[in-house]
Each structure stands twice: as C-alpha cells, then as structure tokens.
Amino acid sequence: MQPSNKSLEEYQEERMKFTNSWTFMMTALGFAAGFGSVWRFPYLVFKNGGGTFLIPYFLLVFTLAIPLFFLEVGLGQTKGMGFAHLIASEKPKLAGFGFIGIIIASYVSTYYNLIMAYSFRFLWDSFKYPLPWLQSIINEEQPFSKNYFYGEILQISDSITNINEIVWSLLIAYMVSLTIVYLIIKEGVGTSGKIAIVTATSPYFLLVILLIRGLMLEGSSEGIYYLFKPDFVKLFNPSVWVDAANQVIFQMNVGLAILCLYGSYRKKDDNLPNFSYAIPIITSLCGMLAGLVVFSYIGHVSVKFNIPIDELPLSGPDLAFVLYPAILAQMPMPNLWCILFFCVLVLLGVDTQFGFVDLIAGTIEDACLGEVILFGYKLTVQQVRLGICIALGILGSIYCTDIGFYLLEFVDLYGTTISFMGGLLFEVFYFGNPQRFSKFKKDLEECNIQIPAFIEFSIVKLCHFTVVILLIISVIQQIRGSLNYDGFFIVVGWIISLLPFLWALIIYIQKRNEKEEKTEDVELNLLEKN
C-alpha cells in the first residue's frame, strides 16, 4: 500500500461520521449484545451461584466496564481517529500495541461468522415440518439430543487432526452470512448505523415474546428461582469474581479498539457520560433478559421430564444449539418459536460481526488517511470492505470442514484469552498514567465534557489491579487448556497467543533503530558543519 498525500487534518474533516448519537448508540449496543449474552451469561449465572454471581457482575459493570467504555469512546471522540492510529501518532515506538485489539478481532471474526452460519442453518431448518431434530429426540426418548447438531449440522470428525470433508451446507451458510454483513457495512457507519437501529433492537422484542411464552409454561417458576437463587458461600470463591470480570469485559467488548473507532465517528462535543452509563447497563440487562428466557424454558423441561436442572447441558453452544431447539421443538407451534429464536441469534450475530469488519476496515483507512492505494489503484470504501469479507471467507473456509468445531475451540482458547488481557493491560497502564490521563481530561474539557469522579478513580487506580489479576489467571487457564492438545498444537497455539506482542516488539525495535539512525545523522551533520 502506498502512503496518502493528504494531511491528518484533511482526512479528519472528510472522515465518515455517525448521522446522530442514536445511531452510535444502536451500533455500540448491537456490537456488545452478541452471542455471549444469550448463552455465556446464563451459563455463568447458573455455574456461579445464581443470584450471587450477579453481585460481582453488576459491581464490575460500574467499576470496570463503564470507566473503560468512557475512556475508549472519549479517546476516539476527542482525537478523531481509531486506537491503532492514535497510539502510533502519540508514541510511534509503541504503535504495535495499538494493533493488538485489531489482531484479536481478526481471529474472532473468522469463527464468529461460523457461529452465525450455525444460526442460519438452524433458521433454515426451522421452516421444515416436522422439525428435523425432533426425530432424534423421539428416537432417544430424551428431552434433548446432541445427534442433530454434532452429527447432521457439524458432521464432526473424531479429532482435530482427522479432516475428511467440507461440510457444504455450513460453507454456504458461512458465505451467506458474510454477504449479508458486507451489504450492511459496505457504505461505512453512515449506513450500518441506521440499519443497527433495527438489528440492535429487534432481538430485545423477540426475547420478550419468547419470555412471555416461557412464563406461561409449567415449571417456569422453578427455572427463574434457580436463576436468582443465592448461594452466598460462592461469593468468597475467587473464580466467581474472575468469571464475572471476564464476562463483563467480553460482553461489553472493551479492549478491542472498536469503541475507540466508533467514538472517532462522533462529533467532538457529543454527550459522552450519559451514553457511557446507558450502553453498558442496557447490554447487561440484555444478558439478564436472555437469562430469564433460558431459565423459564429450562424449568419447564426439568419439571416435565423430572430431570434436575443441574443435569441439563448449560454450557457454550450446547445451550443454543442442543437444549433450546429441543425445548422449542416440543411446544405447540414449534416452528414459530424456533424461527423466532434463531432470528434472535442471527440478529445478535450480524451486529457484532459487522462491528469486527468495520474495525478492520476503519483501521486500514486510518493508516492510509482515507486513501487506500493498492498497486497504484485507489480503493473505495466498498472495495476495502469487500476485500476484508473475501479474506474472511477464504480464511474461514477451514472452519466449514468436519474439524471446524475443534478449530473454533482451539482459536477461542489461544486467540483471545492472553492476547486480550495483555492488550487491555497496556491500555489501562498507558492511559491510566496520571500525566497522560490529565491530558485526556483536558481534551475532554475543551469539548465541554466532564469526567465523573468515580470513572477517573477507576481508570487511574482500580482498573490496573483488576486487569493484572485477570491476566495472571488467564495465563493459568490457558496453560491448563493446553493440556488437551499435543505438542504441535500447543506450539502453534502459543504462537497465535503471542503474535500480537511479537508484532508490537518488532515495531518497537524498528522504530527505536530508526530514531537512533536519525540521531546519528544529526550528530554527523553537526560535526561536518563544525
């Protein structure tokens, strides 16, 4: 790619913007309220003591998510550029650290689109009568069956090393989901922000409909009680706090650089504190709504089949693609409820996925000051996004084989945990530095924005300790997870984990050497003049 002839000021003047604050809010809400709200949040509440888990969860929403949300959006809003470009302009030697979130987003966007493909495949099958997964349930005489998801949809092989075939139905669904994402984001946030008003709000209405139906079922109250049942002994278990912190960070998507990019598409004097409160709180309430929906139906299954709730599959994809379809398939008008549920998953996934593509595209455009020139040809906004979607389609096609689910788990383990926490650690220490934070505070005041006292305290003092503890535990968890793989995969996995930091180190060394060479040249010139 060739450098642009524009100045930074010229680029910022013509840079794309959200049409108004509400499109920003809907886009940020849509990105945050993804699959993690539907299956990960209910599972963690169930795992960690029901209502007891909600205490550290909501405490960390206020002390971690809201301050970091304020920081990231505020940086983009005042500087008018994305996170990577911001770091590069302030501290060129540390430019590589600005790309950590973008690299992680690239990892996640490949397999996130795969989960969207699962949702599309189930949505397609939901129009068939009778529902195809119902037969497996009848044959096994159980309230749910894993055969349809793992056997028919995934066609999963017996190990990650045993690849046999492409699952064509998944590949088609994968490409369909990417095509939809491209059509939404091809014009940039000006268009995608308007579409987000529909895609970000629709899941809430559909979840409310599912909740009303769930509350009418026999035994739903048992599930709701289980959801909120307190077990205060677990409050003293460190893993409960760690799970709560991880959920808050991943659910609110702080540390991924996307919020800084979205902030850069806002006007400098747009209201910041109100949105910094509203968006994380509404996102957390979306998780609560999904939890109520899930546990109302789970209580029904528990009572109907006389199976204790703690013996039902409540982790990860099994919750969305095994248990829930089975529950809905055994209700009156099953096709209708299945269509509604998988529409919720598709809409939640689409918002998050186009956020990932926007982040990658916006970072490239920032780096080139809006003029992405490849082989002497200037690419349009649409061509940049099309190229990213094509690249994701090529890279993600490996997920559409019979080992795709194993690869999803592998990349999820090595591509997010340590890298994510390490990038977040850099962010809180770099911008939480008193001198640099004072400059940030001054920039906000020039835009007539005041920082609430508790947000300032959290960024400068509190977040550091939380993220350090999370990073340590993340390393331990990844080491434990590595025990499930052979030596070759462990090496590849740790390379994936450390790649963002190796990239940052290479850039640091390169910039330092360039600075030393310039210093030597200046000294030689002075000597020659003397």
N, C-alpha and C positions, 0 to 999 in steps of 0.2 A: 504494500500500500504506500502511496505517495503522500507527503505532507501537504497540508492545506495552505493556500495563500491568504486565508482570512486571519484576522486578529481575533483574540478571545472575545473582545467586546462586540465585534461584528457578529460573531456566532451566537452570543448570548441574546442579542437583540432579535434575531430571526428564529431562535430556538423554539420548537413546538411547546405549547402550553395547554394545561387543562382549561376547558372553557369556563369553569367556575369551581368553587370549593366543593360543591356537592359531587361533581364527577370525580374529583380527587378522593373524596370520602368513600364513594361506592367502589372505586378501583382498589383502594387500600383494603377495604372490608372484604371484597371478593378475593383478593390475593391471600389474605390472612385466614379466612374461613374456608379451609380446604378439607381434604380427606381426614386430616388429623383430628378435626372437630367431631367427625361422625364416628370414627372407630377408635382412635387412640385415646381421646379424652374419656369416653365411657369406660373403656377397659382400665385405665389408670385409677379412676374413681373406685371401680369395683375391687381392684387389686390392693389398694392402699387405705382401706378402712372406710369406704363410703364417704359420709359427710365429713369425716375427719380430714380427708385429703383436701377438701375444699378450703380449709383454713389456711394452710401454707400456699395453696394455689392462688387464692384471691389476694393474700398478703403480697405475694411476689408479682402479681399483676400491677399493683400500685407501686411497689418499691423497685421493680426491675423493668417490666415491660413499658409502663408509661414513661419513665425517665428516658429510656433508650429510644423509644418512639419519638419523643420530643427532640432528642439530640440529633437523630439521623434525619428526620424531616427538616429540622431547623437548619442543619448544615447545608442541605441541598437548596433550601429556600433562600438562604442569605447569600450563598456563593453562586447559585445558578449553574451548578454542574454536578455530575454524579460523583460517587465516592472515590472511584479509582483516579479520575482526573483531578479531584480535589487534593488527594494525598500527593499526587505527582507534582502539582503546582506549588504546594507548600513545602514539601520535603522530597525532592527528586530521588534521593538515595533510598527512601522508604516506599517508592512508587509500587513495588511489587506487593506490598501488604494491602494496597488498595484493591488488588485483583483477587484476593482470597475468596471473598463472597461471590464474585462472578464465576470463579472456577467451581465452587461448590454448587452454585445454581446450574452450571452446565452439567455436572454429574447428576443432580437430582432431576433435571428436566427430561433426561432420557428415560429414566424408569418411571417418573411421574406420568408421562404420557402413556406408559404401559398400563398403569392402573386405570387411566381414562379408557384405554382400549378394553379392559375387562368390563368397565361400566357400560360401554357402548354395546359390547357383545351380549351382556345380560339384558340391556334395554331392548335390543333386537329380539331376543328370545322371549321377552315378556309379552310380545304380541301373539305368540303361538298359544293355541289351546288344544289340549291341556298344557300347562307349563312343563317344559321338558325335564326339569329337575325334580318334579313331583314324583315321577315313576321310581327314581332311586330311593326316595323316602319310603314309598309304599313297599318296595321290594325288601328293604332292610327293616321294616316295621319299627322305625325310629323317628323321633321328631325332626331329625335333620340328617343329611348325608353329605359327605365330602366328595363322593364319587363324581358328581357332575362338574364341580369346579376344577378339581385336580385332574380328573380323567378326561372329560369332554372339552372343557374350555382350555386348560393349560396343556393337556396331553403330556403331562410331566414325565420326564425320564427318571431313572433311579438314582442319578447323581449328577453333580455339576460337570463332571468330566465325560459324561456319556451323552453327547449330542448326536441326534439321529435325523431330525427333520425340522422343516419350517412349519409352524402352525399357521396355515394360510388365513384362517378366519381372524386370528389375532393380528396378523400383519395388515390385513385390510382395515380392521378397526383402528389400528395404530395410525395408519395413513389418513383415514377419515378424520380422526381427532386432530391430527396436525394440520390438515387442510382447514378445518373449522377455526383453529387457533389463528392460522395465517389470515384468513378472511376477516377476522375480528381486529387484528393488530396491524394489518398491512399499511394503514394510513397513520399509525402512531397513536399516542394517547388522546389526541383530539377526538378520534372516532371510538377507540376502545373504551374511553372513559364514559361515553354516552351509552354504549352497549352494556357496560358494567352496571348501570342503573337497573337494568332488567336481570342480568345474570347474577348479580350480588344479592338482590332482594328476593328473587323467586324461590331459592332454597328455603328461606325462612317461612314463606307462606305454605310451601309444600310440607315442611316439617310440622307446622301447626296442624295441618289437615291430618297427617299421619298420627300426631299426638292425640287429637280428638278421637280418632278411631281406636287408637290403642287404649285410651282410658275407658272405653266402653266395653273392653274385653274382660272376661272373668279372670281374676288373679292379677290384674294390672297393678292394683294397690300393693301387692306383695313385692313386685319389682321396684316400684317407686320407694317403698320403705327400705328395701335393700340398698338402693342408690344413696339414700340420705342417712342410713343407719350409722351412728357414730361408733367408733372404736378408738377411744382416746389414748389407749396404750400405744397404738401405732404412731401417734403424734411425736413420740420420743424416738422413733426409728429414723435414722438419717436418710435411709433410702426413700422414705415418703417425701421428704423435702427435696431430695435430688430429682425424683420423678416429677414433682410439681414444678421445679425450676426448669427442667428440660422441656416440659410440656408448654410452659409459658413462653419460653424463648422460641421454640419451634412453631407454636401456634400463632404467635404474633409476628414471626419472621423478622425479628430484629437481628442485626448482624449479617444480613445477606446483601446489603448495599442497595436493595430495591427501594427501601423507604427514602433513602437519600436521593435516589434518582427521581422518584415521584415528587419529592419536595422541590427538586430543581425545576419541575414543570409548573410550579405555583408562582404567583406574584409575591414579591418580597414582603409586602405588608399584609398578606392574608393571615387570618386568625390562626394561631398555632396552638395555644394551650387548650382551647375547647376541643379541637379535633384530637389532640394527644390524649385527652381523657376518654372521649367518646368512642374512638375506634377500638382500642384495646378492651374496653369494658363490653362493648357490643359483641366483639369477637368471642370473649369468654362466655357471654350469655348464649351465644350460638352453640358453644360446646355443651352448656347446661341444657339447652333445648334438645339437642341431639341425645344427650344422656337420658332425659325424660322419655323421649320416644323409644329409645332402645330398651330401657328397663321396663317400660309398660308392657311391651310385647314379650320380653323375657319372662316377666312374672306370669303372663298368660300361659306360656309354654310350660313353665315349672309346675303350675297348678294342674294344667290339662293332662300332662304326662307323668305327674308325680316324680319329677326329677329335681333335686336340689339345684338352686341357681348356680352355686359354685362348681357344679359339674358340667355346666354348659360351656361351649367354646367361646371365649370372650376376648380373644387376642387377635390383633392385626387384621389381615384380610379375611380370616375366617368369620369374623363378626359381620362384615359387609357382604361377603360372597358365599357364605355357607349358612350361617344361622338365620340371618334376616330373610333371605329369599325363601328359606324353608318355612319360616313362620308365616310369611305373607301368602305362600302357596296353599296353605291350609285354612285360609279365611274365605268367607263369602266374597265373590267378585275378585279373585286373586290376581287376575291380570291387571286390573285397575290399580291395585295397591303396589304391585311390582313396578308398573310403569312409573308411578309417582315417585317411588323410592329411588329408582335408578336415574330418573330425571334429576333428582336432588344431587346424586353423586356426579353426574355429568356436568351440571352447572357449577358445582363446587370445584370440580377439577379444571374446567375450562378457565375460570377466573385466575386460578393460581398458575396454570401453565402459560397463559399469555403474559402474566407478570414476569415469568422466567425469561421468555423470549424478548420481551421489552427491555429487560435488564441487560441482556447480552447485546442487543442491537443498540441501545442507548449508550452503552459503554464504548462500543466501536465508534459510534457517531461523535461522542465527546472527544475521543482520542484523535479523531481526524477533523475536529472542529466543523462537523456537519458535511464535509466533503470527502466521502469515502471513494477514493480513486484506486481502481484495481486494473493493472495492465493498461494504464492510460485512459481508462473509461470511468467516468463518474457515475457511481451507483445511486439510484434513487432510494428514498425511504422504503418503498415497496420491495425493491430488489435486495436490499440489505436483509430485511425480514424474511423474504423468500429464501435467500441463501442459508440463513440460520435454520429455518424449518427443514430445508432439504438436507442439511448436515445432520440435524437431529434424526431425520428419517433414516439416513444411511447408518449412523452410529447406533440407533435404537433397534435396527432390524434384528440384531443378535438376540434381543430380548424376546423376539417373536418366534423363537425356536423352543424345543421341548426342555431346554435348560434355562429358559428365560426367568422363571421364578427364582431359581437358585442365584442367578446373576443379580436379580433385584435385591435379594437379601445381602449378597456379598458387597455390592456397591453401597447399599444403605449403611452397612456396618463400617466400611473403610472410607467411604467418600464424604461422610457428613460429620461424624462424631468429633474426632480430634481436630480436624480442619476447622470445623465450625466454631468450636470453643476457643481455639487458638486465634482465629480472626477476631472474635468478639473480645478476647483478652487484649489484643493490640488496640482495638477501638476504645475500650474504656480507659486504658492507661495513656493512650496518646491524647485523647480529647478530654480526659479527666484530669490531666495535668493542670494545676492551678493557673499557670501563666497562659496556657493555650485556651483554657476554659474562660478566662477573663476576656480574652479577645473575642471568643464566640458570643459571650454575654454582651459585649459592646456592639457587635454586629447586629444582634437582635434588637438592642435598644435603639439603634439608628433606624430600625424598621418599626419602632413603637411597639415592640413585643417584650413583655416582662417574663422572667423565668420564675415560676413558683419556688418557694424556698425549699420544699421537700424534694423537688426534682433536682435542684442544684446540689443538695446534700447527697442524694442517691448517686448522681453521676460522679461527683468529686470524691466521695468517701465509700459509700456502701457497695456499689456495683463491683468494685475491684475484688473484694473478698469473696463475693458470691461466685464470680466467674472463675477465679483461681481454684476454688473448691470444686467447681463443676469440671474444670479441665483435668484436675487430678483424678477425679472419679471416672471421667470419660476414658482416660488412658487405661485405667484398671479394667473397665468394662470391655474395651477393645482388645486388650490382652486376653481376657477370658474368652471373648468371642472368637479369637484366633485359634483357640484350641480345637475348634470344629473343622479346621481346614488342614490340608497337607502343606508341606514346606514351601512348594512353589507358589501356592495361592497366598500364603502368609506374606511372602516377599513382595508379590505383586500388590497385595492389599496395602501394605505399609508404604509402598511407593506412591500409591494413589493418595493415601492419607497425607504424606509429607510433601507431595508435589507442589502444592501452593506455596509452602515455606521455602522449598528449594528454589522455586522461581523467584521468590522475593529476595533470597540470599544472592542469587546470580545477578539480579538487577542492582542490589546494594553494592556488590563488589565492582560491577561495571561502572556505575556512577561515581564511586569513590576513585577509581583509577582515572576516569575522565577528568575529575576535579584536580587530582594530583598532576596530571599531564598539563592542564591549563595553568596551574600554579608554577610548574617548572618553566613553561613557555614565557610566562610573565617575568619570572626572575631572570631568564636568559636575555630577554629584551632589555631589561633594566641594565644588566651588565654590559650589553653591547653599546647602549647609549652612553654609559659612563666611560 
